[in-house]
Amino acid sequence: MKKLTWSDFEDIGIELYEAHPTLDPLAVRFTDLHRHITELANFDDDPAASNEAKLEAIQMAWLEEFKDNQ
């Protein structure tokens, strides 16, 4: 299983969709998004290394996955 880092936007988006298929990504606060990401089993990066731009990119990747599966 590939270890994920903050720059793996698309992979994290897919993992978040698989973990929370009914959750609308646009309804998730960044604090909760950060927690959801760091709780992924294969996430292996410094939790403090995130920033707003990375969280936005992950949120948009998750949204794409969410829309594709509706």
C-alpha positions in Angstrom: 0.0 0.0 0.0 1.4 3.4 -1.1 2.2 5.8 1.7 0.4 9.1 1.1 1.8 12.6 1.6 0.2 16.0 1.5 1.1 16.3 -2.2 -0.9 13.2 -3.2 -4.1 15.2 -3.8 -5.9 12.8 -6.1 -5.0 9.7 -4.1 -6.1 11.3 -0.9 -9.3 12.5 -2.5 -10.1 8.9 -3.6 -9.3 7.5 -0.1 -11.5 10.2 1.5 -14.4 9.3 -0.8 -14.0 5.6 0.0 -13.9 6.3 3.7 -16.8 8.8 3.6 -18.9 8.1 0.5 -22.0 10.1 1.6 -20.2 13.1 3.0 -20.3 16.2 0.8 -16.7 17.5 0.6 -17.8 21.1 0.4 -19.6 20.7 3.8 -16.4 19.7 5.6 -14.5 22.4 7.5 -10.8 22.4 7.0 -10.1 21.4 10.6 -12.3 18.3 10.0 -10.7 17.7 6.6 -7.3 17.8 8.2 -8.4 15.2 10.8 -9.9 13.0 8.1 -6.7 13.0 6.1 -4.4 12.3 9.0 -6.6 9.5 10.1 -6.3 7.6 6.8 -4.5 4.3 7.4 -1.8 4.9 4.7 -1.3 8.6 5.3 2.4 9.1 6.3 3.4 12.7 6.4 3.9 15.4 9.0 0.5 16.7 10.1 1.9 20.2 10.6 3.1 20.3 7.0 -0.4 21.0 5.6 -1.5 24.4 4.5 -4.7 26.0 3.1 -3.6 25.4 -0.6 -3.0 21.7 0.0 -6.2 21.2 1.8 -8.1 23.0 -0.9 -6.5 20.8 -3.6 -7.4 17.7 -1.6 -10.9 18.9 -1.1 -11.4 19.5 -4.8 -10.0 16.1 -5.6 -12.4 14.6 -3.1 -15.2 16.6 -4.7 -14.4 15.3 -8.1 -14.6 11.7 -6.8 -17.8 12.5 -5.0 -19.4 13.9 -8.1 -18.2 11.1 -10.3 -19.9 8.6 -8.1 -23.3 10.3 -7.6 
